[in-house]
Amino acid sequence: MVDETKIDGIPVYEIYKNLSLQDMTGEEWKDIAGYEGLYMVSNYGRVKSLNYNHTGKENILKPGKDDWDYLQVDLCKDGNK
């Protein structure tokens, strides 16, 4: 069964499957507190690494599910998760 929840009219499952660096319509990005200059989160919940694998390139992080089926991403700073 597919989740029918929507954010600004966009089905949630489409948002989290979208790994494109192109901003979605109406998407706005903010720094993540404590991870400024490393990661940003959008108003749609997508998370962007600003220096993916130390390449200097940006990348949208693919969320995984935790033990309770909540979506999550791992953030690293100074070698620590």
Phi and psi in degrees as a GROMACS rama.xvg file:
@    title "Ramachandran Plot"
@    xaxis  label "Phi"
@    yaxis  label "Psi"
@TYPE xy
-92.8951  135.643  VAL-2
-66.2877  128.073  ASP-3
-93.566  3.81716  GLU-4
-61.6709  141.047  THR-5
-128.563  149.789  LYS-6
-122.464  119.931  ILE-7
49.9267  38.0901  ASP-8
82.7851  -1.54258  GLY-9
-101.848  126.817  ILE-10
-58.3584  135.322  PRO-11
-55.8763  -40.9747  VAL-12
-62.5813  -27.9729  TYR-13
-74.416  -34.3204  GLU-14
-64.6626  -48.6963  ILE-15
-76.2041  -17.1097  TYR-16
-84.241  -16.3778  LYS-17
-81.4929  105.175  ASN-18
-103.744  12.8173  LEU-19
-70.3793  142.954  SER-20
-74.7161  -14.6763  LEU-21
-68.1973  129.71  GLN-22
-63.1577  140.931  ASP-23
-77.7197  159.73  MET-24
-56.1788  123.913  THR-25
80.3864  4.88345  GLY-26
-78.0015  134.021  GLU-27
-128.177  142.895  GLU-28
-113.882  143.881  TRP-29
-136.72  150.369  LYS-30
-63.1348  149.131  ASP-31
-89.8702  124.921  ILE-32
-54.7336  130.46  ALA-33
87.6807  -12.2262  GLY-34
-128.154  27.9493  TYR-35
-56.9321  136.007  GLU-36
80.6976  -5.58232  GLY-37
-112.119  -44.6407  LEU-38
-140.2  152.092  TYR-39
-133.761  152.931  MET-40
-122.877  142.984  VAL-41
-97.3268  166.808  SER-42
-66.9348  -8.3449  ASN-43
-97.7927  -0.918717  TYR-44
90.8667  0.911192  GLY-45
-75.1557  145.501  ARG-46
-116.979  132.037  VAL-47
-117.418  129.16  LYS-48
-86.0789  133.091  SER-49
-90.8452  -9.79354  LEU-50
-146.558  64.5679  ASN-51
-59.797  123.498  TYR-52
49.0355  34.8322  ASN-53
60.3744  29.8967  HIS-54
-93.7911  -12.2222  THR-55
82.3579  2.01573  GLY-56
-102.639  151.803  LYS-57
-84.3769  153.534  GLU-58
-155.878  137.931  ASN-59
-80.567  129.189  ILE-60
-81.8365  136.097  LEU-61
-84.0455  120.166  LYS-62
-73.7117  146.783  PRO-63
-114.025  173.376  GLY-64
-103.824  142.465  LYS-65
-86.8817  -171.871  ASP-66
-63.4814  -17.7176  ASP-67
-108.768  14.1829  TRP-68
69.6945  19.3902  ASP-69
-83.9872  143.673  TYR-70
-75.6858  142.562  LEU-71
-151.836  158.073  GLN-72
-130.166  154.241  VAL-73
-98.3551  130.878  ASP-74
-108.156  141.232  LEU-75
-122.763  143.045  CYS-76
-146.881  127.518  LYS-77
54.8244  37.3576  ASP-78
80.2079  2.96306  GLY-79
-114.089  139.868  ASN-80
